[in-house]
Amino acid sequence: MAARAAGIDISVEHMPDTTRTAEDAAKACGTSVAQIVKSLIFRKAESGEAVLLLVSGKNRVNEEKMAERLGEALQRVDARTVRELTGFAIGGVAPLGSTSPLATYIDEDLLTFDSVWAAAGAPNAVFEVAPHKLKDATGAEAIRVG
């Protein structure tokens, strides 16, 4: 398992209902939307480098500010490209275990919690983790996404 290889011990929970959206996941996990990790895939417009943004469920990515921060505009990718880059379908993209190397950034807001919930590779599978451990395991850089 990718999490174990990255040095964190998690327990994947399969929910009876979908956890495809942040709102669905929060309801299923009995937590706030803010504690849900959205794993969002983008490409840098000029270099084509794939980027994984780990974003609090309550936040939206300000693409203009992200372009300033990363030095290039970000482009959204379609569902097929998400699967090609990560091995996961939208709604189940895990922050670990992608099939391609991804520059990874984590929303600073997630780091304010003791624990957060992230997708575990399927639209009804999630895991709970300390956000600082997730940051370290993914090699993510902390940023403000909004």
Protein Blocks (a to p, Z undefined) as FASTA:
>chain_A
ZZlmnopacdddddfbdckbmklmmmmnopafklpccddddddfklopacdddddfkbcc
dfklmmmmnopacddddfklmmmmnopaehiacfehpabdcdddddfklmmpfbdcddeh
iakbccdddfklmmmmnopacddfZZ
